[in-house]
Amino acid sequence: MEPEQIEREVMIAAPIERVWAVITQPEHVGTWFGDAGAEIDLRPGGAIIIHWREHGTGYGIVERVEPPHVFAWRGALLGHTEVRPGNSTLVEFTLTAEGDQTRLRVVESGFHTLDVPVEERIRQAEGNVEGWRIKTAELQAYVAGVAA
């Protein structure tokens, strides 16, 4: 069955301001999410470019910036340099302070709008379910190593 969206929620042992910095600043995003750098124009309509040694470069457009609670961007499928309807999904990070920790919720949606065969949409979504499990764990570990 074709999923509408992927949802993942984790608790991060760090204050909301630190988690916000790690999910929005290119020097951090290019380390925990990508592995070869990133560029982020942190404003709606701004470009987000993430580099991976093995996968190449991913391109996106920033959709929402509401510090320190909401950061959202639309990312094109790898191999696409232009973000447009039919080749992109929406990734939304929502942060909620809970004492000295932060609840992070990640929702990726729009798989059903991709202009690819349904089998490819399902494959993309299934791969990203595992991808977000790995990336949120890497984010938790990375934030733990970032100075207060």
LINGIVEN-V527151 format. One record per residue. N is the residue number from 1. RES is the residue in one small letter. PHI is phi in whole degrees, 0 to 359 (999 if undefined). Layout:
n = <N	N>
res = <RES	RES>
phi = <PHI	PHI>
//
This chain:
n = <1	2	3	4	5	6	7	8	9	10	11	12	13	14	15	16	17	18	19	20	21	22	23	24	25	26	27	28	29	30	31	32	33	34	35	36	37	38	39	40	41	42	43	44	45	46	47	48	49	50	51	52	53	54	55	56	57	58	59	60	61	62	63	64	65	66	67	68	69	70	71	72	73	74	75	76	77	78	79	80	81	82	83	84	85	86	87	88	89	90	91	92	93	94	95	96	97	98	99	100	101	102	103	104	105	106	107	108	109	110	111	112	113	114	115	116	117	118	119	120	121	122	123	124	125	126	127	128	129	130	131	132	133	134	135	136	137	138	139	140	141	142	143	144	145	146	147	148>
res = <m	e	p	e	q	i	e	r	e	v	m	i	a	a	p	i	e	r	v	w	a	v	i	t	q	p	e	h	v	g	t	w	f	g	d	a	g	a	e	i	d	l	r	p	g	g	a	i	i	i	h	w	r	e	h	g	t	g	y	g	i	v	e	r	v	e	p	p	h	v	f	a	w	r	g	a	l	l	g	h	t	e	v	r	p	g	n	s	t	l	v	e	f	t	l	t	a	e	g	d	q	t	r	l	r	v	v	e	s	g	f	h	t	l	d	v	p	v	e	e	r	i	r	q	a	e	g	n	v	e	g	w	r	i	k	t	a	e	l	q	a	y	v	a	g	v	a	a>
phi = <999	279	283	282	201	249	233	217	227	221	262	240	280	196	293	303	297	290	296	304	301	290	267	238	265	302	296	272	302	288	251	273	267	269	225	219	104	205	229	222	263	281	201	305	92	286	278	232	232	237	248	231	298	274	256	93	241	250	242	209	230	291	256	221	221	230	300	261	249	224	224	224	214	256	245	285	302	305	99	254	261	251	273	208	303	98	229	219	238	258	248	238	256	238	247	227	287	225	66	266	242	230	271	248	244	245	232	245	227	105	299	292	262	292	275	221	303	306	298	288	299	296	298	300	296	298	296	284	301	293	301	290	298	292	292	291	293	296	296	303	293	296	300	299	269	275	298	295>
//
